[in-house]
Amino acid sequence: MNMKDAFRFQNKLKNLMCEATSILQDRRNIVKVKTTHLRSKVMSDALDAVVEETAPSEYAGHANEVAAFIMLLMEERENLSKAIHAAKSGLDLDMDSEVGLNRQRQELAEVFRHMTTLRNSEKTIAGGGSGFRFNGEGNQVSYRCDATQVTTIDFDRNKIRGMATAMSKKADEISMALDKCLVNTEVAYEAPFDINDSFGEILNDFIEKAAVA
């Protein structure tokens, strides 16, 4: 499989493990609870009634198999991780580093682009100013007045625009290179089941094979 499919299968294994683990984390799936209503102690001619709690999962009676299934998934995740690492080691591009760097390039390009949208401006703010004066009685009092606000960009727009363009170009180039790595790089790993199979299909098949073995 190529690198792209390997990452998809890596997520598949992780999701399967989470689903299987949730079965064992629910106490009702790994113990049997039986309650006996001792009716005969109240009425000698009455029969005791036994009530067994119903487990929430259909795999409640297969805790051992589910645990073994989780062990298998863990082993597969380890094998796949090693195969992906080996495949990455043969690349000229450091994928892990470049993914993070490219995210930063895109964020910076957006910051620079936003800067270039700013313009010099001037506006009057009604009642936006204030001051103090002495009234007829000689007391100092505050008053409101209009204010003129001038905004002037404090950077070289052409330089910032050039930085935004350069950063975006570099990010696009790296994105294309990463996409090629995902599609063209082979990972030496053979999937034990189809990625499109459901959790139930995969686990039931595992339980059936375990019963035969």
PLY file of the C-alpha trace (Angstrom):
ply
format ascii 1.0
element vertex 213
property float x
property float y
property float z
element edge 212
property int vertex1
property int vertex2
end_header
0.00 0.00 0.00
1.10 3.59 -0.50
1.74 6.07 2.31
-1.72 7.61 2.03
-3.45 4.24 2.48
-1.05 3.39 5.30
-2.14 6.47 7.24
-5.79 5.62 6.61
-5.26 2.09 7.88
-3.40 3.46 10.89
-6.52 5.43 11.83
-8.67 2.35 11.19
-6.63 0.29 13.64
-6.80 3.04 16.24
-10.60 3.34 15.93
-11.05 -0.44 16.13
-8.96 -0.57 19.27
-10.98 2.23 20.89
-14.24 0.45 20.11
-12.98 -2.91 21.39
-11.54 -1.33 24.52
-14.84 0.38 25.32
-16.47 -3.08 25.50
-14.06 -4.23 28.20
-14.26 -0.95 30.08
-17.97 -1.48 30.71
-18.12 -3.71 33.79
-21.43 -5.19 32.69
-19.70 -6.82 29.71
-17.05 -8.66 31.72
-19.02 -9.92 34.74
-22.25 -11.85 35.15
-24.69 -10.47 37.68
-27.41 -12.80 38.92
-29.92 -11.71 41.56
-32.09 -14.28 43.38
-35.34 -13.01 44.83
-35.80 -15.14 47.97
-39.60 -15.25 47.81
-39.69 -18.64 49.60
-38.51 -16.93 52.78
-41.64 -14.80 52.79
-44.07 -17.37 51.45
-43.20 -21.03 51.93
-45.10 -22.09 48.84
-43.50 -19.45 46.57
-40.61 -20.18 44.25
-37.44 -18.12 44.29
-36.96 -16.00 41.14
-33.59 -15.61 39.47
-32.90 -12.49 37.39
-29.77 -12.11 35.30
-28.71 -8.65 34.19
-28.47 -8.19 30.44
-25.08 -7.03 29.18
-25.08 -4.01 26.84
-22.80 -5.59 24.22
-23.31 -8.69 22.12
-19.67 -9.55 22.85
-20.19 -9.75 26.62
-19.59 -13.50 26.58
-16.37 -13.12 24.62
-14.21 -10.95 26.89
-11.18 -13.20 26.37
-11.53 -13.02 22.59
-12.02 -9.25 22.64
-8.89 -8.86 24.77
-6.94 -11.05 22.36
-8.32 -8.99 19.48
-6.99 -5.82 21.13
-3.58 -7.45 21.49
-3.64 -8.25 17.77
-4.58 -4.67 16.88
-1.77 -3.34 19.07
0.72 -5.60 17.30
-0.57 -4.48 13.91
-0.26 -0.82 14.92
3.34 -1.42 15.98
4.17 -3.21 12.72
2.52 -0.52 10.61
4.28 2.27 12.51
7.65 0.61 11.89
6.82 0.17 8.19
5.78 3.81 7.84
8.95 4.96 9.64
11.07 2.84 7.30
9.30 4.28 4.26
9.76 7.85 5.51
13.46 7.23 6.14
13.98 6.64 2.44
12.52 10.01 1.43
14.50 13.16 0.61
11.76 15.13 2.39
11.31 15.05 6.16
7.54 14.59 6.13
6.89 15.00 9.84
8.84 18.25 10.08
7.51 19.69 6.83
3.87 19.10 7.76
4.31 21.29 10.84
6.42 23.86 9.02
3.93 24.10 6.19
1.10 24.75 8.61
3.17 27.62 10.00
3.89 28.95 6.50
0.18 29.03 5.69
-0.66 30.80 8.94
2.04 33.43 8.38
0.93 34.00 4.79
-2.57 34.70 6.09
-1.20 37.18 8.66
0.76 39.02 5.93
-2.23 39.05 3.57
-4.41 40.56 6.30
-1.80 43.28 6.88
-1.94 44.30 3.22
-5.68 44.92 3.46
-5.14 47.78 5.94
-5.34 51.33 4.57
-4.53 54.83 5.76
-7.67 56.53 7.01
-9.04 59.52 8.85
-12.38 59.82 10.62
-14.22 62.08 13.00
-15.55 60.57 16.23
-18.50 62.53 17.55
-18.01 63.10 21.26
-14.83 61.05 21.19
-12.64 63.71 22.77
-12.54 65.17 26.26
-10.97 67.98 28.24
-11.24 70.09 31.38
-12.22 73.70 31.93
-13.15 76.07 34.72
-16.78 76.99 35.06
-18.17 80.34 36.18
-17.71 79.36 39.80
-14.02 78.60 39.31
-14.43 74.81 39.54
-12.68 72.49 37.11
-15.17 70.38 35.13
-14.82 67.92 32.28
-16.38 68.34 28.87
-16.78 66.28 25.68
-15.78 67.27 22.16
-15.38 65.70 18.75
-12.12 63.93 17.91
-10.29 63.28 14.67
-8.64 59.88 14.43
-5.91 59.28 11.83
-4.73 55.74 11.07
-1.45 55.34 9.18
0.04 51.96 8.23
3.45 51.58 9.85
5.02 49.05 7.47
6.11 48.66 3.85
3.04 47.23 2.11
5.01 46.04 -0.92
7.52 44.15 1.24
4.77 42.51 3.28
2.87 41.60 0.11
6.05 40.02 -1.26
6.50 38.02 1.93
2.91 36.77 1.72
3.42 35.70 -1.89
6.73 33.97 -1.15
5.31 32.17 1.87
2.24 30.98 -0.04
4.36 29.80 -2.97
6.66 27.84 -0.69
3.68 26.30 1.14
2.08 25.24 -2.15
5.33 23.67 -3.37
5.75 21.69 -0.15
2.09 20.63 -0.20
2.55 19.21 -3.69
5.73 17.43 -2.62
3.96 15.94 0.42
1.05 14.78 -1.75
3.49 13.05 -4.10
5.13 11.32 -1.13
1.76 10.06 0.09
0.80 8.65 -3.30
4.14 7.41 -4.64
5.83 6.05 -1.50
5.25 2.37 -0.86
4.90 1.05 2.69
5.93 -2.58 3.24
2.86 -3.66 5.17
0.08 -6.14 4.39
-3.28 -5.35 5.95
-4.87 -8.29 7.84
-8.38 -7.20 6.77
-10.13 -4.80 4.42
-10.17 -1.21 5.58
-13.84 -0.93 4.61
-14.95 -3.83 6.83
-17.01 -2.85 9.86
-15.98 -3.42 13.47
-18.54 -6.23 13.79
-17.35 -8.00 10.64
-13.70 -7.87 11.71
-14.27 -8.93 15.32
-16.76 -11.69 14.46
-14.31 -13.12 11.94
-11.57 -13.03 14.59
-13.79 -14.83 17.14
-14.78 -17.48 14.60
-11.17 -18.18 13.69
-10.20 -18.30 17.36
-12.91 -20.89 18.02
-11.59 -23.14 15.24
-7.99 -22.74 16.39
0 1
1 2
2 3
3 4
4 5
5 6
6 7
7 8
8 9
9 10
10 11
11 12
12 13
13 14
14 15
15 16
16 17
17 18
18 19
19 20
20 21
21 22
22 23
23 24
24 25
25 26
26 27
27 28
28 29
29 30
30 31
31 32
32 33
33 34
34 35
35 36
36 37
37 38
38 39
39 40
40 41
41 42
42 43
43 44
44 45
45 46
46 47
47 48
48 49
49 50
50 51
51 52
52 53
53 54
54 55
55 56
56 57
57 58
58 59
59 60
60 61
61 62
62 63
63 64
64 65
65 66
66 67
67 68
68 69
69 70
70 71
71 72
72 73
73 74
74 75
75 76
76 77
77 78
78 79
79 80
80 81
81 82
82 83
83 84
84 85
85 86
86 87
87 88
88 89
89 90
90 91
91 92
92 93
93 94
94 95
95 96
96 97
97 98
98 99
99 100
100 101
101 102
102 103
103 104
104 105
105 106
106 107
107 108
108 109
109 110
110 111
111 112
112 113
113 114
114 115
115 116
116 117
117 118
118 119
119 120
120 121
121 122
122 123
123 124
124 125
125 126
126 127
127 128
128 129
129 130
130 131
131 132
132 133
133 134
134 135
135 136
136 137
137 138
138 139
139 140
140 141
141 142
142 143
143 144
144 145
145 146
146 147
147 148
148 149
149 150
150 151
151 152
152 153
153 154
154 155
155 156
156 157
157 158
158 159
159 160
160 161
161 162
162 163
163 164
164 165
165 166
166 167
167 168
168 169
169 170
170 171
171 172
172 173
173 174
174 175
175 176
176 177
177 178
178 179
179 180
180 181
181 182
182 183
183 184
184 185
185 186
186 187
187 188
188 189
189 190
190 191
191 192
192 193
193 194
194 195
195 196
196 197
197 198
198 199
199 200
200 201
201 202
202 203
203 204
204 205
205 206
206 207
207 208
208 209
209 210
210 211
211 212
